[in-house]
Amino acid sequence: MRYFDVVSISGGVDPKLAARLGFSRILAFGSEIVISDRPHQGKRCIVSSRDEGMLIKSIKDQSVIGIAIPDNEIIGKVIAAAAGAEKPIVIDLQPLFAQQWRERPRSIARLRGLIKEAIRARAGFICISNAKNPNYLVSSNQMAEILKLIGLDDKKRKNAMAKLGEYFDN
């Protein structure tokens, strides 16, 4: 199975390093994919907004490949709309790495709640590390173990790490 990741490192990640980390490809925000509060025509994007209406409206756009809910809030209407439109929920692991150790249990609990609600609604997932610098890069095995920690079974973990491949064919 081919695994993919998305990072916020300017210039992206060397393909050889991506292969050593166990990924077929590591995409960079800004050049290959965009994260925004609204859809971008002509570019694949992940929509992240606190506005429920904007998220639900964005789900219908073809350029949107996933919905990221800020602070991993559980917004039932958005999750149900994403599941109905077959758009995946984005699991951004970056807050787990960037926070102080005291805040991590809360973040893990919020992610677990979001995942539980998304599974209940039968929504798909995309998992990204969103690494801000090379020190925060994770391997595909590490990502799989983090997803296991927050409640995804083996099949859902693999699908969450491979889902981006449907949008970015080499």
NORVEN-V326704 format. One record per residue. SS is DSSP state (hx for helix, st for strand, lp for the rest). Layout:
BEGIN
ss=SS
ss=SS
END
This chain:
BEGIN
ss=lp
ss=lp
ss=lp
ss=st
ss=st
ss=st
ss=st
ss=lp
ss=lp
ss=lp
ss=lp
ss=lp
ss=lp
ss=lp
ss=hx
ss=hx
ss=hx
ss=hx
ss=hx
ss=hx
ss=lp
ss=lp
ss=lp
ss=lp
ss=st
ss=st
ss=st
ss=st
ss=st
ss=lp
ss=lp
ss=lp
ss=st
ss=st
ss=st
ss=st
ss=lp
ss=lp
ss=lp
ss=lp
ss=lp
ss=lp
ss=lp
ss=lp
ss=st
ss=st
ss=st
ss=st
ss=lp
ss=lp
ss=lp
ss=hx
ss=hx
ss=hx
ss=hx
ss=hx
ss=hx
ss=hx
ss=lp
ss=lp
ss=lp
ss=lp
ss=lp
ss=st
ss=st
ss=st
ss=st
ss=st
ss=lp
ss=hx
ss=hx
ss=hx
ss=lp
ss=lp
ss=lp
ss=hx
ss=hx
ss=hx
ss=hx
ss=hx
ss=hx
ss=hx
ss=hx
ss=hx
ss=lp
ss=lp
ss=lp
ss=st
ss=st
ss=st
ss=st
ss=st
ss=lp
ss=hx
ss=hx
ss=hx
ss=hx
ss=hx
ss=lp
ss=lp
ss=hx
ss=hx
ss=hx
ss=hx
ss=hx
ss=hx
ss=hx
ss=hx
ss=hx
ss=hx
ss=hx
ss=hx
ss=hx
ss=hx
ss=hx
ss=hx
ss=hx
ss=hx
ss=hx
ss=hx
ss=hx
ss=lp
ss=lp
ss=lp
ss=st
ss=st
ss=st
ss=st
ss=lp
ss=lp
ss=lp
ss=lp
ss=lp
ss=hx
ss=hx
ss=hx
ss=lp
ss=lp
ss=lp
ss=hx
ss=hx
ss=hx
ss=hx
ss=hx
ss=hx
ss=hx
ss=hx
ss=hx
ss=hx
ss=lp
ss=lp
ss=lp
ss=lp
ss=hx
ss=hx
ss=hx
ss=hx
ss=hx
ss=hx
ss=hx
ss=hx
ss=hx
ss=hx
ss=hx
ss=hx
ss=hx
ss=lp
ss=lp
ss=lp
ss=lp
END
